[in-house]
Amino acid sequence: MKKLIECVPNISEGRDHAIIKQVTDEIEKVEGVKLLDVDPGAATNRTVITFVGTPDEVCEAAFRVVKKASELIDMSKQKGEHPRFGATDVCPLVPVSNITMEETVEYARKLGERIGKELKIPVYCYENAAFDEKRKNLAYCRSGEYEALPNKLGTAEWKPDFGPNEFNNFVSKTGVTAVGARDFLVAFNVNLNTTSTRRANAIAFDVREKGRKKTDPVTGKPVKDEKGNDVWIPGTLKCVKGIGWFIDEYNIAQISMNLTNISITPTHIAFDEVCKKADARGVRVTGSELVGLVPLNAMLDAGKYFLKKQNRSTGISDAELIRIAVKSMGLDELYPFKPEEKIIEYVLEKQNKSKKLIDMKLTDFVFETASESPAPGGGSISAYMGSLGAALATMVANLSSHKRGWDERWEEFSNWADKGKYYHDMLIKMVDEDTIAFNKIMDGFSLPKKTDEEKALRTAAIQDATKYAIEVPFNTMKLAYESMEVIKAMAETGNPNSVTDAGVGALAARSAVIGAFLNVKINASGLNDKAYVEKVLAEGEEIQKKAIALENTILEIVNSKIN
């Protein structure tokens, strides 16, 4: 599955749209990156840019943003309301999907190092990317802003993590850039059946992490601590900022929240907590609104959360999980919620114009397979058989989870359905991956071979593509074999009326393993790395042997139940 990160550089220009456009144009030159939003502010003289893509490509686009901004923005002349100390003031990377924060930190530090080394701009790493505890706080790094740089740079305390430790003529123009890694921020508004901003604020103070000032119950005045500071009563939700406001367009009050770490407080938890606090104050929640984009996993987790509250299986399609999330949180109350426009991964998918085999109608897929085109071939068909085998097991799990009289076992079968869904989703992806692998080999053979250098490059490309063409069906083998655990469990413990479905699932999974192994073997014959070939073929033989044995075991269970 593709790794995705988001980048949100803030440049110190919010008035000159020609400059802003030149900067954002640099992003759109990088393949594999999607520009999502450009938000300029005249008063702040600052523009917040948001783009997303695969890690290496995002880092390349971010580097180009910093470079172009340093060429066009002169910090010695820049003025604005917002705190700033560089032409590209901050450049945070945010993990979106299939990537850890630790990995994102490494990308952020490499980006910072490249900016310092190649562009000669001082860089401070902040938030999760910080090398120093103090520098985690952006406000600390930016203290004194641009005007303090002549005194800070050159000292040991303020030595940048990367780049020059001096305020030279070049740095006087570019300023300093803070590069960081932080969690994904979701702007989430909850709609209320009131027009009262005061009541909305009261609920916001109940839930936001900061909470509200403590007041004396008699005098109503703020309570102070021994140092004379206000005492605060914290709210119930961590990593949440919030206020209440009135939206004239819809004639309603809302709780407007920034969820600064959705792994700690996800959207569905924030929504439910606002519902509780609103109800306690005699106010009803009528729906909600997601501002900007959201990662797919946030929506899937929300769908699963609300299904679990109903004691329903969560091993269903992504589309259905999203539908449950939208309806449960009323995300379509103010305007239609369009997943293809609101979910980051789907926005990127929409940008990718290439046609996928898995998006074809069943009949079209069959006709394409039967055509004179060499792809899809046996590898893609093997993966598809495997996905169908896992899907049958998932179906049995879902039927079992909702079987009358088995109510106390819903969670057991829901867990099996989740496992089955994982395997059929992964195997579906392998359908196109196998065709991509085949095309890479063809691309390698089409490279020029006139000079010795061209021949060497062509050979290397063919060998790399061949190794990839081995890895793809080998992974299909492993996934199909592993899915048989779910199939066996459903044959043994699932709804007895569907036991033959588990049996057919076993046939499909075993066929996927054997078919994929045929592709491993034929592609392995063209690889020069014989040690790697020997290892893969030995492992493949073992997986095939186990799959055939497990298929026999499952069919014995199925036939014993039929008889």
C-alpha positions as CSV (number, residue, x, y, z in Angstrom):
1,M,0.0,0.0,0.0
2,K,1.2,3.5,-0.9
3,K,2.8,5.7,1.8
4,L,1.3,9.2,1.9
5,I,2.4,12.3,3.7
6,E,1.1,15.8,3.7
7,C,3.2,19.0,3.7
8,V,1.9,22.4,4.9
9,P,4.5,25.0,4.2
10,N,3.8,28.6,5.3
11,I,5.5,31.2,3.2
12,S,5.9,34.8,4.3
13,E,3.9,36.4,1.4
14,G,0.1,36.7,1.4
15,R,-0.5,39.8,-0.8
16,D,1.4,39.3,-4.1
17,H,-0.5,36.6,-5.9
18,A,2.0,36.5,-8.7
19,I,4.7,35.4,-6.2
20,I,2.4,32.9,-4.5
21,K,1.5,31.4,-7.9
22,Q,5.2,31.0,-8.8
23,V,5.8,29.1,-5.6
24,T,2.8,26.8,-5.9
25,D,3.7,26.2,-9.6
26,E,6.8,24.4,-8.3
27,I,4.6,21.9,-6.5
28,E,2.6,21.1,-9.5
29,K,5.7,20.3,-11.5
30,V,6.4,17.3,-9.3
31,E,4.7,14.0,-10.3
32,G,3.1,12.0,-7.5
33,V,2.1,15.2,-5.6
34,K,-1.3,16.8,-5.4
35,L,-1.7,20.5,-4.5
36,L,-4.8,20.6,-2.2
37,D,-5.1,24.1,-0.9
38,V,-3.6,27.6,-1.1
39,D,-4.8,30.0,1.6
40,P,-3.3,33.5,1.4
41,G,-3.9,36.2,4.1
42,A,-3.3,39.8,3.4
43,A,-3.2,41.1,7.0
44,T,-0.9,38.3,8.1
45,N,1.1,38.5,4.8
46,R,1.4,34.8,4.9
47,T,0.1,31.9,2.7
48,V,-0.6,28.4,4.0
49,I,-0.1,25.8,1.2
50,T,-1.2,22.2,1.5
51,F,-0.1,19.3,-0.7
52,V,0.1,15.6,-0.4
53,G,1.7,12.6,-2.0
54,T,4.3,9.9,-1.7
55,P,7.2,10.8,0.7
56,D,10.1,11.3,-1.6
57,E,8.0,13.3,-4.1
58,V,6.6,15.5,-1.3
59,C,10.1,16.2,0.0
60,E,11.2,17.2,-3.5
61,A,8.2,19.5,-3.9
62,A,8.8,21.0,-0.4
63,F,12.5,21.7,-1.3
64,R,11.4,23.5,-4.5
65,V,8.9,25.6,-2.4
66,V,11.7,26.7,-0.1
67,K,14.0,27.4,-2.9
68,K,11.5,29.4,-4.9
69,A,10.3,31.3,-1.9
70,S,13.9,32.2,-1.0
71,E,14.4,33.6,-4.5
72,L,11.2,35.7,-4.5
73,I,10.7,36.9,-0.9
74,D,13.0,39.4,0.8
75,M,12.7,39.0,4.6
76,S,14.5,42.2,5.2
77,K,11.5,44.0,3.8
78,Q,8.7,41.7,4.9
79,K,6.0,42.9,7.4
80,G,2.9,41.2,8.6
81,E,0.7,40.4,11.6
82,H,1.7,36.8,11.8
83,P,4.9,35.7,13.7
84,R,7.6,34.7,11.1
85,F,11.4,34.3,10.7
86,G,11.8,33.0,7.2
87,A,10.7,33.3,3.6
88,T,9.4,29.8,4.1
89,D,8.6,30.2,7.7
90,V,7.6,26.6,8.6
91,C,7.5,23.4,6.6
92,P,5.9,20.6,8.5
93,L,5.5,17.0,7.2
94,V,2.4,15.1,8.4
95,P,1.9,11.3,8.1
96,V,-1.3,10.5,6.3
97,S,-1.4,6.8,5.6
98,N,0.8,3.6,5.8
99,I,3.7,5.6,7.3
100,T,4.7,6.0,10.9
101,M,5.7,9.2,12.7
102,E,9.2,7.9,13.1
103,E,9.5,7.5,9.4
104,T,8.1,10.9,8.8
105,V,10.6,12.4,11.2
106,E,13.4,10.9,9.1
107,Y,12.0,12.4,6.0
108,A,11.7,15.8,7.7
109,R,15.3,15.7,8.9
110,K,16.6,14.7,5.5
111,L,14.6,17.6,4.0
112,G,16.1,20.0,6.6
113,E,19.6,18.8,5.9
114,R,19.1,19.2,2.1
115,I,17.8,22.8,2.6
116,G,20.7,23.7,4.8
117,K,23.3,22.1,2.6
118,E,22.1,23.0,-0.9
119,L,20.3,26.3,-0.3
120,K,22.5,27.6,2.6
121,I,19.4,28.5,4.6
122,P,19.6,27.9,8.4
123,V,17.1,25.2,9.5
124,Y,15.6,24.4,12.9
125,C,13.9,21.1,13.3
126,Y,10.8,21.3,15.5
127,E,7.9,19.2,16.9
128,N,8.6,15.5,16.5
129,A,11.6,16.2,14.3
130,A,13.4,18.2,16.9
131,F,16.8,17.1,18.1
132,D,16.5,19.2,21.2
133,E,13.5,19.1,23.7
134,K,13.3,22.9,23.7
135,R,13.1,23.1,20.0
136,K,10.0,20.9,19.8
137,N,8.1,24.2,20.5
138,L,7.9,26.3,17.4
139,A,7.3,29.4,19.4
140,Y,10.7,28.8,21.1
141,C,12.5,28.4,17.8
142,R,10.9,31.5,16.4
143,S,11.3,33.7,19.5
144,G,12.1,37.2,18.6
145,E,11.1,36.4,15.0
146,Y,13.2,37.6,12.0
147,E,14.4,40.7,13.8
148,A,16.2,38.6,16.5
149,L,18.2,36.5,14.0
150,P,21.3,38.8,13.8
151,N,21.8,38.3,17.6
152,K,20.8,34.6,17.7
153,L,22.7,33.2,14.7
154,G,26.4,32.8,15.5
155,T,25.8,31.7,19.1
156,A,26.2,28.1,20.3
157,E,22.7,28.2,21.9
158,W,21.0,29.1,18.6
159,K,23.2,27.1,16.2
160,P,20.8,25.7,13.5
161,D,20.4,22.0,13.1
162,F,21.4,22.4,9.5
163,G,22.8,25.2,7.4
164,P,25.0,28.2,8.3
165,N,25.2,29.6,11.8
166,E,25.6,33.1,10.7
167,F,23.5,36.1,9.7
168,N,25.1,36.8,6.3
169,N,23.8,38.8,3.4
170,F,22.1,35.8,1.9
171,V,20.4,34.8,5.2
172,S,19.3,38.4,5.8
173,K,17.1,37.9,2.7
174,T,15.9,34.3,3.2
175,G,15.6,34.2,7.0
176,V,15.4,30.8,8.7
177,T,13.1,27.9,8.0
178,A,11.6,25.5,10.6
179,V,11.1,22.0,9.3
180,G,9.1,19.6,11.4
181,A,7.0,16.5,11.6
182,R,3.6,16.7,13.3
183,D,0.4,14.8,13.5
184,F,-2.5,15.3,11.1
185,L,-4.8,18.2,12.0
186,V,-8.5,17.9,11.3
187,A,-10.8,20.9,11.3
188,F,-14.1,19.6,12.5
189,N,-17.3,21.5,13.2
190,V,-20.3,20.1,15.1
191,N,-23.8,21.6,14.3
192,L,-26.2,22.5,17.1
193,N,-30.0,23.1,17.2
194,T,-29.4,26.6,18.6
195,T,-28.3,30.0,17.4
196,S,-26.7,30.9,20.8
197,T,-23.0,31.5,20.5
198,R,-22.8,31.6,24.3
199,R,-24.2,28.1,24.6
200,A,-22.0,26.8,21.9
201,N,-19.0,28.3,23.6
202,A,-20.0,26.7,26.9
203,I,-20.0,23.3,25.2
204,A,-16.7,24.0,23.5
205,F,-15.1,24.9,26.8
206,D,-16.5,21.6,28.3
207,V,-14.7,19.5,25.7
208,R,-11.5,21.4,24.5
209,E,-8.3,20.4,26.3
210,K,-7.6,23.9,27.6
211,G,-11.1,24.0,29.2
212,R,-12.3,27.2,30.9
213,K,-11.2,29.6,33.6
214,K,-12.2,28.6,37.1
215,T,-14.4,31.2,38.7
216,D,-15.4,31.9,42.3
217,P,-19.0,30.5,42.7
218,V,-19.9,33.5,44.9
219,T,-18.2,36.5,43.2
220,G,-18.0,35.1,39.7
221,K,-14.4,36.4,39.4
222,P,-11.6,34.3,38.0
223,V,-9.7,32.2,40.6
224,K,-5.9,32.9,40.8
225,D,-3.1,30.6,41.9
226,E,-0.4,31.6,44.3
227,K,1.5,33.3,41.5
228,G,-1.5,35.3,40.4
229,N,-2.2,33.3,37.3
230,D,-5.7,32.2,36.2
231,V,-6.6,28.7,37.2
232,W,-8.1,26.6,34.4
233,I,-10.5,23.7,34.5
234,P,-9.4,21.4,31.7
235,G,-11.9,20.0,29.2
236,T,-12.5,16.3,28.5
237,L,-10.7,15.9,25.2
238,K,-7.0,15.8,24.7
239,C,-5.4,17.5,21.7
240,V,-8.5,19.5,20.9
241,K,-8.9,23.2,20.5
242,G,-12.4,24.6,20.2
243,I,-14.7,27.6,20.3
244,G,-18.4,28.2,19.7
245,W,-19.6,30.5,16.9
246,F,-22.6,31.4,14.8
247,I,-22.8,30.6,11.1
248,D,-25.0,33.1,9.4
249,E,-25.2,31.1,6.1
250,Y,-26.9,28.2,7.8
251,N,-28.5,30.1,10.8
252,I,-26.9,27.7,13.3
253,A,-24.3,27.7,16.1
254,Q,-21.4,25.4,15.8
255,I,-18.6,24.0,17.9
256,S,-15.5,24.6,15.8
257,M,-12.7,22.3,16.7
258,N,-9.1,21.6,15.6
259,L,-8.3,18.0,16.3
260,T,-4.5,18.3,16.5
261,N,-3.8,14.6,17.0
262,I,-6.5,12.3,15.6
263,S,-4.7,9.2,16.9
264,I,-5.5,10.6,20.4
265,T,-8.9,12.2,19.8
266,P,-10.4,11.0,16.5
267,T,-13.4,12.7,14.9
268,H,-15.9,10.1,16.1
269,I,-14.8,10.4,19.7
270,A,-14.9,14.2,19.5
271,F,-18.4,14.0,18.0
272,D,-19.8,11.7,20.6
273,E,-18.3,13.8,23.5
274,V,-19.9,17.0,22.1
275,C,-23.2,15.1,21.9
276,K,-22.9,14.2,25.6
277,K,-22.0,17.7,26.7
278,A,-24.6,19.3,24.5
279,D,-27.3,17.0,25.8
280,A,-26.4,17.9,29.4
281,R,-27.0,21.5,28.6
282,G,-30.3,20.9,26.8
283,V,-28.9,21.3,23.3
284,R,-29.0,18.8,20.5
285,V,-26.3,18.0,18.0
286,T,-27.9,17.9,14.5
287,G,-24.8,17.0,12.4
288,S,-21.2,17.9,11.7
289,E,-18.9,19.3,9.0
290,L,-15.3,18.4,8.0
291,V,-13.4,21.4,6.8
292,G,-10.7,20.5,4.3
293,L,-9.6,16.9,3.8
294,V,-9.4,13.9,6.0
295,P,-7.3,10.7,5.8
296,L,-9.2,7.6,4.8
297,N,-8.4,5.7,8.0
298,A,-10.2,8.4,10.0
299,M,-13.4,7.7,8.2
300,L,-13.0,3.9,8.3
301,D,-12.3,4.1,12.1
302,A,-15.4,6.2,12.6
303,G,-17.5,3.7,10.6
304,K,-16.2,0.8,12.7
305,Y,-16.7,2.7,15.9
306,F,-20.4,3.3,15.2
307,L,-21.0,-0.3,14.0
308,K,-19.4,-1.7,17.2
309,K,-21.8,0.4,19.2
310,Q,-24.6,-1.5,17.4
311,N,-22.9,-4.9,17.9
312,R,-22.5,-5.2,14.2
313,S,-19.6,-6.7,12.2
314,T,-17.0,-4.2,11.0
315,G,-15.6,-6.4,8.2
316,I,-17.5,-4.7,5.4
317,S,-16.4,-2.6,2.4
318,D,-14.7,0.7,2.8
319,A,-17.6,2.4,0.9
320,E,-20.1,1.1,3.4
321,L,-17.9,2.0,6.4
322,I,-17.7,5.6,5.0
323,R,-21.4,5.7,4.5
324,I,-22.0,4.6,8.1
325,A,-19.6,7.3,9.4
326,V,-21.2,10.0,7.3
327,K,-24.7,9.1,8.5
328,S,-23.7,8.6,12.1
329,M,-22.0,12.0,12.4
330,G,-24.4,13.8,10.1
331,L,-21.6,14.9,7.8
332,D,-24.1,15.5,5.0
333,E,-26.4,17.8,6.9
334,L,-25.2,21.1,5.5
335,Y,-24.1,19.9,2.1
336,P,-23.4,16.5,0.4
337,F,-20.3,14.7,1.7
338,K,-18.4,13.5,-1.4
339,P,-15.7,11.0,-0.4
340,E,-13.9,11.6,-3.7
341,E,-13.5,15.2,-2.8
342,K,-13.0,15.0,1.0
343,I,-10.8,11.9,1.5
344,I,-7.1,12.5,0.8
345,E,-6.4,9.1,-0.8
346,Y,-9.4,9.4,-3.1
347,V,-8.5,12.9,-4.2
348,L,-5.1,11.5,-5.2
349,E,-6.6,8.5,-6.9
350,K,-8.8,10.8,-8.9
351,Q,-5.7,12.6,-10.1
352,N,-4.2,9.4,-11.3
353,K,-5.7,9.0,-14.8
354,S,-4.5,5.4,-15.4
355,K,-7.2,2.8,-15.7
356,K,-7.2,0.0,-13.2
357,L,-8.2,-3.6,-13.8
358,I,-10.0,-3.8,-10.5
359,D,-12.3,-0.9,-11.6
360,M,-13.6,-2.8,-14.6
361,K,-16.9,-4.5,-14.8
362,L,-16.7,-8.3,-14.3
363,T,-17.6,-8.9,-17.9
364,D,-15.0,-6.3,-19.2
365,F,-12.3,-7.9,-17.0
366,V,-13.1,-11.3,-18.6
367,F,-13.0,-9.9,-22.1
368,E,-9.8,-8.0,-21.4
369,T,-8.2,-11.3,-20.1
370,A,-9.4,-13.1,-23.2
371,S,-8.0,-10.5,-25.6
372,E,-4.7,-10.7,-27.4
373,S,-3.2,-8.3,-24.8
374,P,-0.7,-10.2,-22.6
375,A,-2.0,-8.5,-19.5
376,P,-3.9,-9.3,-17.3
377,G,-2.2,-12.7,-17.2
378,G,-2.0,-15.6,-14.8
379,G,-0.5,-13.5,-12.0
380,S,-3.4,-11.0,-12.0
381,I,-5.9,-13.9,-12.2
382,S,-4.3,-15.7,-9.4
383,A,-4.5,-12.6,-7.2
384,Y,-8.2,-12.1,-8.1
385,M,-8.9,-15.8,-7.3
386,G,-7.2,-15.2,-3.9
387,S,-9.3,-12.1,-3.3
388,L,-12.5,-14.0,-4.0
389,G,-11.5,-16.8,-1.7
390,A,-10.8,-14.3,1.2
391,A,-14.1,-12.5,0.3
392,L,-16.1,-15.8,0.7
393,A,-14.5,-16.3,4.1
394,T,-15.4,-12.7,5.0
395,M,-19.0,-13.3,3.9
396,V,-19.3,-16.4,6.1
397,A,-17.9,-14.3,9.1
398,N,-20.4,-11.5,8.5
399,L,-23.3,-13.9,8.1
400,S,-22.2,-15.6,11.4
401,S,-21.9,-12.3,13.2
402,H,-25.5,-11.5,12.4
403,K,-27.0,-15.0,12.8
404,R,-30.1,-15.1,15.0
405,G,-29.3,-16.7,18.3
406,W,-25.5,-16.0,18.0
407,D,-25.8,-12.5,19.3
408,E,-23.1,-13.0,22.0
409,R,-20.6,-14.1,19.3
410,W,-20.9,-11.0,17.1
411,E,-17.5,-9.7,18.1
412,E,-15.7,-13.0,17.5
413,F,-17.0,-13.2,13.9
414,S,-16.5,-9.4,13.4
415,N,-12.8,-9.9,14.2
416,W,-12.7,-12.7,11.6
417,A,-14.5,-10.6,9.1
418,D,-11.9,-7.8,9.6
419,K,-9.1,-10.3,9.0
420,G,-10.8,-11.6,5.8
421,K,-11.3,-8.0,4.6
422,Y,-7.6,-7.3,5.1
423,Y,-6.7,-10.2,2.8
424,H,-9.2,-9.6,0.1
425,D,-8.3,-5.9,0.0
426,M,-4.6,-6.6,-0.3
427,L,-5.1,-9.3,-2.9
428,I,-7.3,-7.0,-5.0
429,K,-4.4,-4.5,-5.0
430,M,-2.1,-7.3,-6.3
431,V,-4.3,-7.7,-9.4
432,D,-3.1,-4.5,-10.8
433,E,0.4,-4.8,-9.2
434,D,1.1,-7.9,-11.2
435,T,0.2,-6.2,-14.5
436,I,2.4,-3.2,-13.5
437,A,5.3,-5.6,-12.8
438,F,4.9,-7.2,-16.2
439,N,4.8,-3.8,-17.9
440,K,8.0,-2.8,-16.1
441,I,9.8,-5.8,-17.7
442,M,8.5,-4.8,-21.1
443,D,9.7,-1.2,-20.4
444,G,13.1,-2.5,-19.6
445,F,13.4,-4.4,-22.8
446,S,12.4,-1.4,-24.8
447,L,15.3,0.7,-23.6
448,P,18.1,1.6,-26.1
449,K,21.1,-0.7,-26.3
450,K,23.5,1.0,-28.7
451,T,26.4,2.0,-26.4
452,D,27.9,0.0,-23.5
453,E,26.5,2.5,-21.1
454,E,23.0,2.1,-22.5
455,K,23.4,-1.7,-22.5
456,A,24.4,-1.6,-18.8
457,L,21.5,0.6,-17.9
458,R,19.1,-1.6,-19.8
459,T,20.4,-4.8,-18.2
460,A,20.1,-3.2,-14.7
461,A,16.5,-2.0,-15.4
462,I,15.5,-5.5,-16.7
463,Q,17.0,-7.2,-13.6
464,D,15.3,-4.7,-11.2
465,A,12.0,-5.2,-13.0
466,T,12.4,-9.0,-13.0
467,K,13.1,-9.1,-9.3
468,Y,9.9,-7.0,-8.7
469,A,8.0,-9.4,-11.0
470,I,9.1,-12.2,-8.7
471,E,8.2,-10.3,-5.5
472,V,4.6,-9.5,-6.6
473,P,3.4,-13.1,-7.2
474,F,5.4,-14.3,-4.2
475,N,3.5,-11.8,-2.0
476,T,0.3,-13.0,-3.6
477,M,1.2,-16.5,-2.6
478,K,1.8,-15.5,1.0
479,L,-1.4,-13.5,1.3
480,A,-3.6,-16.2,-0.3
481,Y,-2.1,-18.8,2.0
482,E,-2.5,-16.7,5.1
483,S,-6.1,-16.0,4.2
484,M,-6.7,-19.7,4.5
485,E,-6.6,-19.3,8.3
486,V,-9.8,-17.3,8.1
487,I,-11.3,-19.8,5.6
488,K,-10.6,-22.8,7.9
489,A,-12.0,-20.9,11.0
490,M,-15.2,-20.2,9.1
491,A,-15.5,-23.8,7.9
492,E,-15.0,-25.0,11.6
493,T,-17.0,-22.4,13.5
494,G,-19.0,-20.3,11.1
495,N,-22.6,-20.4,10.1
496,P,-23.2,-24.1,9.0
497,N,-25.5,-23.0,6.2
498,S,-22.5,-21.4,4.5
499,V,-19.9,-24.1,5.0
500,T,-19.7,-24.8,1.3
501,D,-18.8,-21.1,0.7
502,A,-15.8,-21.7,3.0
503,G,-15.0,-24.8,0.9
504,V,-15.1,-22.8,-2.4
505,G,-12.9,-20.1,-0.7
506,A,-10.3,-22.8,0.1
507,L,-10.3,-24.0,-3.5
508,A,-9.8,-20.4,-4.7
509,A,-7.1,-19.6,-2.2
510,R,-5.1,-22.8,-3.0
511,S,-5.4,-22.1,-6.7
512,A,-4.2,-18.5,-6.1
513,V,-1.1,-19.9,-4.3
514,I,-0.3,-22.5,-7.1
515,G,-1.0,-20.0,-9.9
516,A,1.1,-17.3,-8.3
517,F,4.0,-19.7,-7.8
518,L,4.0,-20.6,-11.5
519,N,4.6,-16.8,-12.1
520,V,7.3,-16.7,-9.5
521,K,9.1,-19.6,-11.2
522,I,8.9,-18.4,-14.7
523,N,10.2,-14.9,-13.7
524,A,12.9,-16.3,-11.5
525,S,14.4,-18.0,-14.6
526,G,15.4,-14.6,-15.9
527,L,17.1,-13.3,-12.7
528,N,20.9,-13.3,-12.4
529,D,20.9,-13.3,-8.6
530,K,20.8,-17.0,-8.1
531,A,21.1,-16.9,-4.3
532,Y,17.9,-14.9,-4.2
533,V,16.2,-17.2,-6.7
534,E,17.1,-20.3,-4.7
535,K,15.8,-18.7,-1.5
536,V,12.5,-17.6,-3.0
537,L,11.8,-20.9,-4.8
538,A,12.5,-22.9,-1.6
539,E,10.1,-20.7,0.4
540,G,7.5,-20.8,-2.4
541,E,7.7,-24.6,-2.5
542,E,7.0,-24.7,1.2
543,I,4.1,-22.3,1.0
544,Q,2.5,-24.3,-1.9
545,K,2.9,-27.6,0.1
546,K,1.2,-26.0,3.1
547,A,-1.6,-24.5,1.1
548,I,-2.4,-27.8,-0.6
549,A,-2.4,-29.6,2.8
550,L,-4.6,-26.9,4.4
551,E,-7.0,-27.0,1.5
552,N,-7.4,-30.8,2.1
553,T,-8.0,-30.2,5.8
554,I,-10.7,-27.6,5.1
555,L,-12.4,-29.7,2.5
556,E,-12.5,-32.6,5.0
557,I,-14.3,-30.3,7.5
558,V,-16.7,-29.0,4.8
559,N,-17.6,-32.5,3.6
560,S,-18.0,-33.9,7.1
561,K,-20.5,-31.1,7.8
562,I,-22.4,-31.6,4.5
563,N,-22.7,-35.4,5.2
